[in-house]
């Protein structure tokens, strides 16, 4: 397929005018990408003209890395030349949609650069003076052109001018026209994906597990476990273990239901709290809590490897060629994010594993045009994985509620089956598990503040910037919900925890209603303040230049760090500690991971900020190829990104972990489209 595309492009004639235009574009874009919107010269508008400041910034920006600039110029020239040629011959469908995505991408990068440059400041940084405006516009234009040309090439390469996914001749010959009882023609672009009409056995629901895949994944991941023995964990997991042993923490204050005999809350999934605690208790019975922790990590390690093995088996069973499966397996084996989360005690990686299993079921529904819903084994499978998905992350019920409604509408012929396998688990979880079982087990519900990160953060920033404008009535309404005097000091631009944790759990509905009225009116007075508070807390989720440790590389020391509350002589038995002699090796792996994240191409698989644009391009592909029903599975990353907009921390990798887990599916899909179902 790649060879065919190269040959197809060679037949196109490139005129001199296009070459000259692309050279100019490459010069502009390479310059734009290599300068900063910061004023690197120290010059001000009083000391120099805007053009002088701009040119001096360009000179400084280009002087630091001439070889990098040259490579950037060459790469962008080639990309621009290919893209402009394709556009000239009209070999790309709906380029206007790609331009919209490109402008959104560019705007997000510039906004991110502004907040980083101003260190939690304001978006007004972009127009603080004429020189910044010019540099920002140059950066915006450069990012837009780069993104647009890359997507143009990707569209031509993976979709084609006629809107069909570029499959090999070998595969298209095997596609059989089949009618769909739900009304969709299975010979259409939407349905020709994997369904083989002459192989009914292939459409019976079953899971495939190859020991060879499992063994390769385990061997590739094993060094991480040995180096990071007994594993890693974040603060939430340590607090869950504390809850199990009835040791109080600040989490106990984040619920409206409190009492002397209430130690566990549903702030963290109760089921996982019991599991984490049970293994810790096992460790204590064996002489040291660390032993139980290590045993849990081994089991979790095997579970994660098994889930990815099932995914590979599913891809292989439905006709994704061995090259596609191998590509997906290589990503799983060698991209550090997967083994690093496999050895981590954390709720998010367990949730993400079940999300992946749910995604398999959704793909199967799409692939068989709903026919798989006639099979009881499939309905039982979906019931189990959907339930586990909700048990391991509370907001999973909202994700599944949306998926259930969409599935119910699109595949309404099987409304009874969907009601049983999709909707009923959500209702049981909400009304029976959370409404009856947890209260009976003396488990306090999570607090309202978990859904209020955005308005609370906006109020805190308002108090910091415009506190002197707050009226007595507004002051009283806010103080009933949050400690208004402390908000300015509590405010952190990229983390809302310090503010939302001070929410008054005893606040009445009337007080909350009054606060929301005040919040709305204050936003009308100073909307830029609210915009800054919101974007400061989320911009890293859309910034492709964001680099940070993608996973946890140690066991959290919450207990050790709070010895005033938890003295070592009283709580030392709860300490989970890694061998000090492996500290240097752990540091080496952590730094190597960071280097890989910054490496072109390879770093894409670990880029939090790239994920939204992969989703947007996929939505474009579904639009062009008229595969609307495939949106069902892509609702998972879409909803995940929506949840990130409400998250308490900017750019936290674990919040987008379900999307990272879906990457192998995407890679397998792309490679299959290039090579076909039979290699």
DRENTI-914570 format. One record per residue (C-alpha): residue number from 0; x, y, z. Coordinates in pm, whole numbers. Layout:
<setis>
NUM, X, Y, Z $
...
</setis>
This chain:
<setis>
0, 0, 0, 0 $
1, 281, 242, 89 $
2, 457, 157, -239 $
3, 133, 218, -430 $
4, 91, 559, -271 $
5, 447, 658, -358 $
6, 393, 552, -717 $
7, 65, 743, -727 $
8, 236, 1060, -611 $
9, 522, 1024, -860 $
10, 275, 1051, -1143 $
11, 171, 1397, -1029 $
12, 342, 1694, -1191 $
13, 484, 1960, -958 $
14, 521, 2304, -1115 $
15, 787, 2559, -1025 $
16, 535, 2801, -876 $
17, 431, 2539, -617 $
18, 796, 2474, -530 $
19, 865, 2844, -475 $
20, 548, 2891, -270 $
21, 631, 2590, -53 $
22, 984, 2715, 4 $
23, 845, 3049, 126 $
24, 593, 2870, 346 $
25, 867, 2647, 489 $
26, 1078, 2951, 575 $
27, 787, 3124, 751 $
28, 676, 2814, 942 $
29, 1027, 2710, 1049 $
30, 1098, 3061, 1175 $
31, 763, 3078, 1351 $
32, 812, 2744, 1528 $
33, 1162, 2835, 1645 $
34, 1088, 3162, 1820 $
35, 919, 3220, 2151 $
36, 631, 3452, 2228 $
37, 836, 3564, 2528 $
38, 1038, 3883, 2490 $
39, 1386, 3728, 2485 $
40, 1563, 4056, 2411 $
41, 1477, 4259, 2719 $
42, 1379, 4544, 2485 $
43, 1058, 4740, 2542 $
44, 840, 4943, 2308 $
45, 983, 5257, 2463 $
46, 1336, 5151, 2371 $
47, 1266, 5012, 2024 $
48, 999, 4979, 1758 $
49, 780, 4672, 1733 $
50, 960, 4559, 1417 $
51, 1299, 4590, 1590 $
52, 1179, 4380, 1884 $
53, 1029, 4122, 1651 $
54, 1343, 4087, 1438 $
55, 1567, 4068, 1743 $
56, 1352, 3788, 1886 $
57, 1373, 3605, 1554 $
58, 1754, 3636, 1549 $
59, 1787, 3508, 1906 $
60, 1541, 3226, 1845 $
61, 1718, 3106, 1531 $
62, 2069, 3133, 1672 $
63, 2032, 2864, 1937 $
64, 1993, 2558, 1714 $
65, 2093, 2607, 1352 $
66, 2104, 2237, 1268 $
67, 1758, 2189, 1415 $
68, 1632, 2487, 1216 $
69, 1775, 2344, 894 $
70, 1613, 2005, 953 $
71, 1286, 2177, 1042 $
72, 1301, 2384, 723 $
73, 1371, 2077, 510 $
74, 1097, 1869, 671 $
75, 833, 2139, 644 $
76, 928, 2209, 281 $
77, 876, 1844, 187 $
78, 548, 1823, 379 $
79, 420, 2148, 225 $
80, 524, 2041, -127 $
81, 343, 1707, -100 $
82, 33, 1863, 56 $
83, 4, 2152, -190 $
84, 42, 1911, -482 $
85, -236, 1691, -344 $
86, -458, 1994, -298 $
87, -383, 2113, -652 $
88, -502, 1781, -794 $
89, -798, 1775, -553 $
90, -697, 1442, -403 $
91, -822, 1529, -55 $
92, -1184, 1526, 56 $
93, -1332, 1818, 251 $
94, -1009, 2014, 312 $
95, -1220, 2286, 472 $
96, -1285, 2057, 770 $
97, -913, 1998, 804 $
98, -852, 2372, 805 $
99, -1096, 2414, 1094 $
100, -917, 2143, 1293 $
101, -581, 2300, 1207 $
102, -690, 2644, 1331 $
103, -820, 2491, 1654 $
104, -492, 2306, 1699 $
105, -289, 2623, 1637 $
106, -501, 2833, 1871 $
107, -465, 2574, 2148 $
108, -85, 2573, 2112 $
109, -62, 2953, 2123 $
110, -293, 2978, 2423 $
111, -87, 2711, 2602 $
112, 232, 2901, 2522 $
113, 77, 3219, 2664 $
114, -16, 3060, 2995 $
115, 324, 2894, 3027 $
116, 502, 3218, 2942 $
117, 299, 3419, 3193 $
118, 331, 3147, 3461 $
119, -36, 3102, 3538 $
120, -122, 3451, 3422 $
121, -380, 3565, 3173 $
122, -462, 3513, 2809 $
123, -426, 3890, 2778 $
124, -52, 3819, 2767 $
125, -103, 3760, 2393 $
126, -184, 4125, 2329 $
127, 21, 4291, 2601 $
128, 225, 4475, 2336 $
129, 264, 4490, 1960 $
130, 570, 4266, 1949 $
131, 392, 3986, 2138 $
132, 93, 4018, 1904 $
133, 317, 3975, 1598 $
134, 508, 3683, 1747 $
135, 185, 3516, 1857 $
136, 32, 3557, 1512 $
137, 345, 3412, 1350 $
138, 335, 3116, 1588 $
139, -39, 3070, 1525 $
140, 7, 3075, 1147 $
141, 302, 2837, 1164 $
142, 116, 2580, 1375 $
143, -192, 2605, 1156 $
144, -2, 2545, 831 $
145, 200, 2261, 978 $
146, -107, 2085, 1118 $
147, -309, 2144, 802 $
148, -46, 2001, 569 $
149, 15, 1696, 790 $
150, -358, 1620, 799 $
151, -389, 1672, 423 $
152, -123, 1407, 364 $
153, -279, 1176, 623 $
154, -619, 1217, 461 $
155, -484, 1128, 117 $
156, -280, 840, 256 $
157, -550, 678, 470 $
158, -872, 784, 298 $
159, -817, 877, -64 $
160, -982, 1126, -297 $
161, -1303, 928, -337 $
162, -1371, 906, 35 $
163, -1301, 534, 62 $
164, -1058, 398, 317 $
165, -747, 288, 130 $
166, -764, -90, 150 $
167, -559, -331, -50 $
168, -714, -505, -350 $
169, -676, -833, -170 $
170, -909, -719, 105 $
171, -1172, -548, -104 $
172, -1211, -861, -315 $
173, -1311, -1053, -4 $
174, -1579, -809, 102 $
175, -1926, -949, 48 $
176, -2243, -747, 14 $
177, -2465, -823, 309 $
178, -2790, -668, 420 $
179, -2829, -530, 767 $
180, -3158, -592, 950 $
181, -3122, -255, 1119 $
182, -3134, -83, 783 $
183, -2768, -22, 703 $
184, -2618, -172, 389 $
185, -2320, -377, 504 $
186, -2151, -334, 168 $
187, -2127, 39, 235 $
188, -1811, 217, 345 $
189, -1946, 210, 699 $
190, -1985, -163, 712 $
191, -1713, -311, 491 $
192, -1473, -289, 783 $
193, -1433, -645, 903 $
194, -1758, -835, 854 $
195, -1710, -1139, 636 $
196, -2046, -1250, 509 $
197, -1924, -1594, 396 $
198, -1782, -1686, 736 $
199, -2059, -1709, 993 $
200, -1825, -1873, 1244 $
201, -1628, -1550, 1247 $
202, -1938, -1366, 1369 $
203, -1994, -1584, 1677 $
204, -1885, -1403, 1989 $
205, -1577, -1545, 2156 $
206, -1252, -1417, 2298 $
207, -915, -1534, 2177 $
208, -608, -1561, 2401 $
209, -267, -1649, 2257 $
210, -2, -1751, 2507 $
211, 265, -1631, 2264 $
212, 129, -1275, 2276 $
213, 92, -1292, 2652 $
214, 444, -1426, 2700 $
215, 601, -1156, 2484 $
216, 418, -879, 2668 $
217, 515, -1020, 3009 $
218, 882, -1057, 2910 $
219, 894, -701, 2775 $
220, 734, -562, 3091 $
221, 917, -778, 3347 $
222, 1230, -557, 3374 $
223, 1011, -268, 3490 $
224, 873, -476, 3777 $
225, 1220, -594, 3881 $
226, 1359, -240, 3879 $
227, 1058, -83, 4050 $
228, 998, -368, 4296 $
229, 761, -392, 4478 $
230, 576, -156, 4240 $
231, 446, 202, 4244 $
232, 141, 380, 4382 $
233, -4, 729, 4404 $
234, -143, 913, 4705 $
235, -500, 798, 4640 $
236, -402, 432, 4669 $
237, -212, 488, 4995 $
238, -517, 666, 5140 $
239, -740, 378, 5028 $
240, -518, 139, 5226 $
241, -543, 376, 5523 $
242, -922, 377, 5495 $
243, -926, -4, 5497 $
244, -740, -1, 5830 $
245, -962, 279, 5965 $
246, -690, 545, 5958 $
247, -843, 885, 5886 $
248, -717, 1130, 5623 $
249, -840, 1454, 5470 $
250, -1057, 1248, 5233 $
251, -1291, 1174, 5524 $
252, -1370, 1546, 5539 $
253, -1475, 1553, 5173 $
254, -1817, 1400, 5227 $
255, -2141, 1539, 5365 $
256, -2187, 1212, 5559 $
257, -1944, 1197, 5850 $
258, -1926, 1017, 6181 $
259, -1694, 858, 6432 $
260, -1761, 512, 6290 $
261, -1732, 611, 5921 $
262, -1382, 555, 5782 $
263, -1437, 468, 5416 $
264, -1581, 698, 5149 $
265, -1686, 643, 4790 $
266, -1451, 926, 4690 $
267, -1232, 635, 4579 $
268, -1400, 315, 4450 $
269, -1505, 105, 4748 $
270, -1439, -226, 4573 $
271, -1080, -129, 4499 $
272, -1033, 1, 4854 $
273, -1129, -345, 4978 $
274, -895, -515, 4730 $
275, -598, -290, 4806 $
276, -662, -331, 5177 $
277, -698, -710, 5157 $
278, -355, -750, 4996 $
279, -205, -513, 5250 $
280, -355, -723, 5528 $
281, -210, -1033, 5364 $
282, 132, -870, 5365 $
283, 105, -788, 5734 $
284, 11, -1150, 5803 $
285, 327, -1254, 5616 $
286, 541, -1016, 5818 $
287, 549, -693, 5615 $
288, 288, -490, 5430 $
289, 530, -452, 5138 $
290, 501, -827, 5066 $
291, 125, -798, 5018 $
292, 174, -492, 4801 $
293, 422, -683, 4582 $
294, 182, -977, 4546 $
295, -96, -741, 4437 $
296, 129, -579, 4177 $
297, 217, -921, 4030 $
298, -152, -1011, 3994 $
299, -233, -669, 3850 $
300, 66, -700, 3614 $
301, -69, -1032, 3484 $
302, -423, -889, 3458 $
303, -308, -594, 3246 $
304, -101, -820, 3018 $
305, -398, -1057, 2982 $
306, -634, -773, 2883 $
307, -399, -654, 2609 $
308, -354, -1014, 2494 $
309, -732, -1048, 2461 $
310, -736, -727, 2255 $
311, -470, -865, 2020 $
312, -661, -1191, 1990 $
313, -979, -1007, 1904 $
314, -809, -802, 1635 $
315, -660, -1115, 1484 $
316, -988, -1309, 1495 $
317, -1188, -1048, 1305 $
318, -938, -1029, 1022 $
319, -686, -766, 1120 $
320, -370, -892, 955 $
321, -70, -1020, 1145 $
322, 127, -706, 1059 $
323, -141, -491, 1218 $
324, -152, -711, 1526 $
325, 226, -706, 1547 $
326, 230, -326, 1524 $
327, -20, -302, 1809 $
328, 177, -554, 2016 $
329, 502, -365, 1963 $
330, 339, -48, 2094 $
331, 208, -232, 2401 $
332, 542, -400, 2469 $
333, 785, -115, 2422 $
334, 606, 215, 2491 $
335, 687, 264, 2863 $
336, 346, 400, 2958 $
337, 193, 50, 2947 $
338, 440, -140, 3170 $
339, 471, 158, 3406 $
340, 98, 151, 3470 $
341, 96, -228, 3484 $
342, 316, -212, 3797 $
343, 118, 69, 3961 $
344, -149, 33, 4230 $
345, -402, 277, 4091 $
346, -774, 292, 4016 $
347, -732, 456, 3675 $
348, -536, 175, 3507 $
349, -789, -87, 3619 $
350, -1073, 130, 3493 $
351, -890, 183, 3162 $
352, -845, -191, 3116 $
353, -1220, -245, 3148 $
354, -1283, 51, 2915 $
355, -1071, -133, 2658 $
356, -1280, -448, 2701 $
357, -1598, -244, 2663 $
358, -1454, -91, 2345 $
359, -1405, -440, 2200 $
360, -1774, -507, 2257 $
361, -1873, -180, 2091 $
362, -1654, -258, 1789 $
363, -1821, -598, 1765 $
364, -2165, -438, 1763 $
365, -2054, -204, 1483 $
366, -1881, -484, 1293 $
367, -2184, -713, 1294 $
368, -2434, -429, 1251 $
369, -2593, -526, 1583 $
370, -2635, -899, 1509 $
371, -2402, -994, 1794 $
372, -2666, -863, 2035 $
373, -2861, -1184, 1960 $
374, -2595, -1388, 2140 $
375, -2639, -1445, 2513 $
376, -2265, -1490, 2571 $
377, -2203, -1144, 2434 $
378, -2475, -988, 2649 $
379, -2323, -1152, 2957 $
380, -1978, -1028, 2856 $
381, -2102, -671, 2819 $
382, -2288, -689, 3150 $
383, -1971, -797, 3331 $
384, -1724, -552, 3176 $
385, -1966, -257, 3200 $
386, -2027, -335, 3568 $
387, -1654, -365, 3637 $
388, -1591, -39, 3452 $
389, -1831, 142, 3686 $
390, -1705, -33, 4000 $
391, -1352, 92, 3932 $
392, -1432, 456, 3854 $
393, -1745, 632, 3975 $
394, -1786, 854, 3669 $
395, -1785, 541, 3454 $
396, -2162, 532, 3503 $
397, -2199, 862, 3319 $
398, -1985, 739, 3029 $
399, -2188, 419, 3007 $
400, -2517, 608, 3033 $
401, -2430, 809, 2721 $
402, -2308, 499, 2534 $
403, -2624, 310, 2633 $
404, -2854, 585, 2502 $
405, -2668, 611, 2169 $
406, -2659, 234, 2127 $
407, -3029, 216, 2215 $
408, -3113, 471, 1942 $
409, -2891, 331, 1667 $
410, -2964, -37, 1729 $
411, -3322, -7, 1852 $
412, -3421, -337, 1689 $
413, -3241, -499, 1984 $
414, -3377, -259, 2243 $
415, -3451, -536, 2492 $
416, -3100, -676, 2471 $
417, -2946, -328, 2503 $
418, -3173, -250, 2797 $
419, -3057, -567, 2974 $
420, -2684, -552, 2897 $
421, -2624, -173, 2890 $
422, -2896, 19, 3070 $
423, -2979, -222, 3354 $
424, -2619, -238, 3487 $
425, -2609, 143, 3505 $
426, -2941, 155, 3692 $
427, -2838, -120, 3933 $
428, -2506, 49, 4000 $
429, -2666, 386, 4071 $
430, -2972, 284, 4269 $
431, -2877, -48, 4431 $
432, -2498, -38, 4470 $
433, -2457, 332, 4547 $
434, -2804, 391, 4692 $
435, -2846, 82, 4909 $
436, -2532, -134, 4937 $
437, -2272, 136, 5015 $
438, -2483, 304, 5287 $
439, -2545, -40, 5438 $
440, -2168, -95, 5447 $
441, -2124, 240, 5626 $
442, -1949, 394, 5325 $
443, -1987, 770, 5291 $
444, -2068, 911, 4946 $
445, -1825, 1134, 4761 $
446, -1865, 1508, 4804 $
447, -2031, 1754, 4567 $
448, -1701, 1939, 4527 $
449, -1576, 1674, 4281 $
450, -1809, 1820, 4018 $
451, -1738, 2182, 4110 $
452, -1372, 2227, 4020 $
453, -1445, 2478, 3744 $
454, -1677, 2722, 3928 $
455, -1476, 2700, 4252 $
456, -1153, 2771, 4068 $
457, -1316, 3065, 3892 $
458, -1440, 3209, 4219 $
459, -1097, 3173, 4380 $
460, -926, 3354, 4093 $
461, -1192, 3626, 4103 $
462, -1120, 3681, 4473 $
463, -750, 3704, 4397 $
464, -786, 3956, 4115 $
465, -1104, 4146, 4200 $
466, -1161, 4077, 4568 $
467, -1203, 4445, 4645 $
468, -1509, 4459, 4416 $
469, -1703, 4187, 4599 $
470, -2015, 4322, 4770 $
471, -2131, 4220, 5118 $
472, -2412, 4012, 4969 $
473, -2172, 3830, 4734 $
474, -1923, 3784, 5018 $
475, -2187, 3620, 5235 $
476, -2309, 3389, 4957 $
477, -1956, 3270, 4875 $
478, -1860, 3230, 5241 $
479, -2147, 2987, 5294 $
480, -1982, 2757, 5041 $
481, -1608, 2837, 5054 $
482, -1384, 3021, 5305 $
483, -1389, 3348, 5116 $
484, -1104, 3512, 5313 $
485, -863, 3232, 5224 $
486, -952, 3181, 4857 $
487, -690, 3418, 4715 $
488, -411, 3232, 4898 $
489, -556, 2888, 4828 $
490, -579, 2949, 4453 $
491, -334, 2756, 4233 $
492, -377, 2812, 3857 $
493, -328, 2448, 3752 $
494, -470, 2261, 4052 $
495, -812, 2309, 4209 $
496, -770, 2066, 4502 $
497, -674, 2327, 4760 $
498, -989, 2524, 4686 $
499, -1246, 2250, 4636 $
500, -1130, 2063, 4947 $
501, -1248, 2361, 5155 $
502, -1605, 2320, 5037 $
503, -1854, 2341, 5323 $
504, -2004, 1992, 5332 $
505, -2293, 2118, 5547 $
506, -2403, 2381, 5294 $
507, -2776, 2374, 5216 $
508, -2933, 2363, 4872 $
509, -3049, 2721, 4917 $
510, -2695, 2836, 5001 $
511, -2559, 2653, 4700 $
512, -2826, 2813, 4480 $
513, -2733, 3159, 4611 $
514, -2366, 3090, 4545 $
515, -2439, 2987, 4185 $
516, -2629, 3313, 4127 $
517, -2335, 3514, 4259 $
518, -2091, 3302, 4057 $
519, -2288, 3376, 3740 $
520, -2310, 3750, 3801 $
521, -1940, 3782, 3883 $
522, -1856, 3600, 3563 $
523, -2055, 3855, 3365 $
524, -1853, 4134, 3526 $
525, -1511, 3986, 3450 $
526, -1541, 3704, 3192 $
527, -1167, 3707, 3114 $
528, -1098, 3613, 3476 $
529, -1323, 3307, 3443 $
530, -1167, 3215, 3108 $
531, -820, 3234, 3262 $
532, -923, 3023, 3560 $
533, -1066, 2755, 3331 $
534, -792, 2743, 3066 $
535, -510, 2750, 3321 $
536, -654, 2430, 3462 $
537, -687, 2242, 3129 $
538, -448, 2377, 2862 $
539, -194, 2096, 2902 $
540, -449, 1846, 2773 $
541, -424, 2016, 2430 $
542, -55, 2115, 2428 $
543, 161, 1886, 2213 $
544, 474, 2041, 2365 $
545, 384, 1927, 2714 $
546, 645, 1691, 2858 $
547, 629, 1539, 3202 $
548, 653, 1200, 3362 $
549, 364, 1006, 3212 $
550, 338, 762, 3502 $
551, 428, 715, 3866 $
552, 785, 606, 3931 $
553, 774, 555, 4307 $
554, 552, 457, 4596 $
555, 378, 763, 4734 $
556, 504, 867, 5079 $
557, 190, 1041, 5207 $
558, 227, 884, 5552 $
559, 599, 958, 5579 $
560, 546, 1317, 5464 $
561, 288, 1384, 5736 $
562, 464, 1248, 6043 $
563, 303, 1519, 6257 $
564, -35, 1356, 6191 $
565, 90, 999, 6148 $
566, 395, 938, 6377 $
567, 628, 665, 6255 $
568, 613, 481, 6588 $
569, 235, 450, 6548 $
570, 185, 410, 6173 $
571, 518, 276, 6053 $
572, 359, -63, 5996 $
573, 170, 96, 5702 $
574, 486, 216, 5527 $
575, 538, 57, 5185 $
576, 894, 118, 5074 $
577, 1110, 21, 4777 $
578, 1471, -105, 4814 $
579, 1713, 188, 4819 $
580, 1975, -2, 4618 $
581, 1750, 20, 4310 $
582, 1706, 396, 4336 $
583, 1966, 472, 4069 $
584, 1814, 222, 3824 $
585, 1467, 365, 3883 $
586, 1596, 715, 3819 $
587, 1762, 599, 3496 $
588, 1437, 446, 3367 $
589, 1241, 758, 3462 $
590, 1484, 981, 3271 $
591, 1491, 745, 2972 $
592, 1112, 760, 2963 $
593, 1126, 1139, 2963 $
594, 1378, 1133, 2678 $
595, 1152, 899, 2481 $
596, 859, 1132, 2537 $
597, 1061, 1413, 2378 $
598, 1174, 1198, 2083 $
599, 997, 1277, 1753 $
600, 748, 1010, 1635 $
601, 813, 777, 1932 $
602, 705, 1050, 2170 $
603, 369, 1072, 1996 $
604, 262, 751, 2171 $
605, 317, 922, 2507 $
606, 187, 1271, 2428 $
607, -114, 1373, 2633 $
608, -162, 1682, 2418 $
609, -171, 1491, 2088 $
610, -465, 1268, 2183 $
611, -745, 1524, 2120 $
612, -625, 1584, 1765 $
613, -611, 1212, 1691 $
614, -976, 1202, 1797 $
615, -1064, 1506, 1583 $
616, -893, 1357, 1277 $
617, -1078, 1031, 1335 $
618, -1408, 1221, 1344 $
619, -1309, 1380, 1012 $
620, -1235, 1033, 872 $
621, -1574, 905, 986 $
622, -1741, 1206, 821 $
623, -1562, 1160, 489 $
624, -1600, 782, 474 $
625, -1960, 797, 597 $
626, -1898, 554, 880 $
627, -2119, 728, 1131 $
628, -2190, 420, 1343 $
629, -1822, 391, 1433 $
630, -1872, 703, 1641 $
631, -2014, 468, 1904 $
632, -1668, 347, 2009 $
633, -1510, 691, 1963 $
634, -1753, 835, 2214 $
635, -1526, 691, 2483 $
636, -1227, 919, 2409 $
637, -1464, 1208, 2333 $
638, -1631, 1173, 2673 $
639, -1292, 1123, 2838 $
640, -1171, 1456, 2699 $
641, -1493, 1615, 2819 $
642, -1430, 1484, 3170 $
643, -1076, 1627, 3156 $
644, -1229, 1972, 3111 $
645, -1378, 1927, 3459 $
646, -1073, 1760, 3614 $
647, -900, 1912, 3917 $
648, -548, 1904, 3771 $
649, -400, 2034, 3447 $
650, -252, 1770, 3216 $
651, -267, 1473, 3453 $
652, -185, 1168, 3244 $
653, -395, 926, 3444 $
654, -713, 1113, 3353 $
655, -658, 1039, 2983 $
656, -528, 686, 3042 $
657, -834, 524, 2874 $
658, -732, 703, 2554 $
659, -375, 575, 2580 $
660, -511, 223, 2622 $
661, -713, 264, 2303 $
662, -403, 365, 2101 $
663, -312, 4, 2005 $
664, -660, -36, 1858 $
665, -605, 279, 1651 $
666, -258, 169, 1539 $
667, -392, -172, 1440 $
668, -669, -4, 1245 $
669, -432, 223, 1053 $
670, -190, -56, 965 $
671, -476, -280, 857 $
672, -609, -7, 628 $
673, -264, 15, 469 $
674, -194, -354, 427 $
675, -536, -518, 422 $
676, -685, -799, 623 $
677, -447, -1063, 485 $
678, -113, -894, 546 $
</setis>
